[in-house]
């Protein structure tokens, strides 16, 4: 394997191809291990398997760093485009945007139906009540987060939970007794 020669290349396709090739080698070695006739042969194959696994880990880290780098670049490109943020489907880009200083950017991420649960959870604790309100309205927000938001100090956030089409009846019942006229 010539991993060192591609490690510094900017062409990620070479890393992807090498990853696939290494994965195939790993599969072959696993098959060889099943057919090994003695313990010494098994140990040699296991050593080779471990080397292949380490190479895969390194390549995955390089690819992950590249994905994050690209996500940051795309996040910067679209951060002012309301529709683009709301349609974005890359978890990496949404994660970058969810950390933005601008509450309007975080608000748009919270509204995005593609936002993964970990981002919804993080944004449900946002200091800006409009961001929490958008999380409360998002139909993909899990029940445990809706329950927490139903106890939010801001009545607009609680109202958002009441308007969520997936809010369970026990939460809706509790919200129907809310002291605020907006809920």
C-alpha positions in Angstrom: 0.0 0.0 0.0 1.3 3.4 -1.0 -0.6 5.5 1.6 2.2 7.9 2.4 2.4 9.0 -1.2 -1.2 10.1 -1.3 -1.4 11.4 2.2 -0.2 14.9 1.2 -2.1 15.1 -2.1 -5.0 17.5 -2.3 -6.9 15.1 -4.5 -9.4 13.5 -2.2 -10.4 11.1 -4.9 -7.1 9.4 -4.5 -7.7 9.0 -0.8 -11.2 7.6 -1.4 -9.8 5.1 -4.0 -7.1 4.1 -1.6 -9.7 3.7 1.2 -11.8 1.4 -1.0 -8.8 -0.6 -2.0 -7.6 -0.9 1.6 -11.1 -2.1 2.6 -11.0 -4.8 -0.1 -7.6 -5.9 1.1 -9.0 -6.0 4.6 -11.9 -8.2 3.5 -9.4 -10.5 1.7 -7.3 -10.8 4.8 -10.3 -11.6 6.9 -11.1 -14.4 4.5 -7.5 -15.6 4.7 -7.7 -15.6 8.5 -10.6 -18.0 8.4 -8.5 -20.4 6.2 -5.2 -20.0 8.1 -3.8 -23.4 8.9 -1.7 -22.6 12.0 -1.3 -20.1 14.7 1.8 -18.4 13.3 0.0 -17.8 10.0 -3.0 -16.4 11.9 -0.7 -14.1 13.9 0.9 -12.8 10.7 -2.6 -12.2 9.1 -3.8 -10.5 12.2 -0.8 -8.2 12.2 -1.6 -7.3 8.6 -5.2 -6.7 9.4 -4.3 -4.3 12.2 -2.0 -2.4 9.9 -4.8 -2.1 7.4 -7.2 -0.9 10.1 -4.8 1.8 11.2 -4.4 3.0 7.6 -8.2 3.2 7.3 -8.4 5.2 10.5 -5.8 7.7 9.2 -7.6 8.0 5.8 -10.9 8.5 7.5 -9.4 11.3 9.6 -8.1 13.0 6.6 -11.4 12.8 4.8 -13.3 14.0 7.9 -11.0 17.0 8.2 -11.6 17.8 4.5 -15.4 17.4 5.0 -15.3 19.8 7.9 -13.1 22.3 6.0 -15.6 22.2 3.0 -18.5 22.5 5.4 -17.0 25.6 7.0 -16.5 27.1 3.5 -20.0 26.3 2.4 -21.5 27.6 5.7 -19.7 30.9 5.1 -21.0 31.0 1.6 -24.6 30.5 2.4 -24.9 32.0 5.9 -26.7 35.1 4.5 -29.1 33.0 2.3 -32.2 32.2 4.3 -33.6 29.7 1.8 -30.3 27.9 1.3 -29.9 27.4 5.0 -33.4 26.1 5.4 -32.8 23.6 2.5 -29.3 22.5 3.4 -29.0 18.8 4.0 -25.4 18.4 5.0 -25.0 17.6 8.7 -21.5 19.1 8.6 -22.7 22.4 7.1 -25.7 22.6 9.5 -23.4 21.9 12.4 -21.1 24.8 11.4 -24.1 27.1 10.9 -25.6 26.1 14.3 -22.6 27.7 16.0 -22.9 31.0 14.2 -22.9 34.2 16.3 -25.8 35.5 14.3 -29.1 34.3 15.9 -30.9 34.6 12.6 -28.5 32.0 11.1 -29.2 29.7 14.1 -32.9 30.5 13.7 -32.8 29.2 10.1 -30.9 26.1 11.1 -33.5 25.4 13.8 -36.2 25.7 11.1 -34.5 23.2 8.8 -36.3 19.9 8.5 -32.9 18.2 7.8 -31.3 19.3 11.1 -30.2 16.2 13.0 -31.3 15.5 16.5 -28.0 16.5 18.1 -28.2 20.0 16.5 -31.9 20.3 17.5 -30.9 19.4 21.1 -28.1 21.9 21.2 -30.2 24.7 19.7 -33.0 23.9 22.1 -30.8 25.5 24.8 -29.9 28.5 22.7 -29.9 31.8 24.6 -32.2 33.4 21.9 -35.8 32.5 22.5 -36.6 32.8 18.8 -34.2 30.0 18.1 -35.8 27.8 20.8 -39.2 28.8 19.4 -38.2 27.4 16.0 -36.9 24.2 17.6 -40.3 23.9 19.3 -42.1 24.3 15.9 -39.8 21.9 14.0 -41.8 18.7 13.4 -38.6 16.6 13.7 -37.9 17.8 17.3 -37.9 14.7 19.5 -40.5 14.4 22.3 -38.0 14.7 25.1 -36.9 18.1 23.7 -40.5 19.2 23.3 -41.2 18.3 26.9 -38.2 20.4 28.1 -39.3 23.3 25.8 -42.8 23.1 27.2 -41.4 24.3 30.5 -39.4 27.1 28.9 -39.5 30.5 30.6 -40.5 32.2 27.4 -44.2 31.8 26.6 -43.5 32.1 22.8 -41.4 29.0 23.1 -44.2 27.1 25.0 -46.6 28.3 22.3 -44.3 26.8 19.7 -44.5 23.4 21.4 -48.3 23.7 21.5 -48.3 24.3 17.7 -46.0 21.4 16.9 -48.0 18.8 15.1 -46.1 16.0 16.9 -46.5 17.3 20.4 -48.0 14.5 22.5 -51.3 14.9 24.3 -49.9 14.9 27.8 -47.7 17.9 26.9 -50.6 19.7 25.1 -52.8 19.1 28.2 -50.3 20.7 30.4 -49.9 23.6 28.1 -53.6 24.1 27.9 -53.4 25.1 31.6 -50.6 27.5 31.0 -51.0 30.9 32.7 -49.9 32.8 29.6 -52.7 33.9 27.2 -50.3 33.3 24.3 -50.0 29.6 25.0 
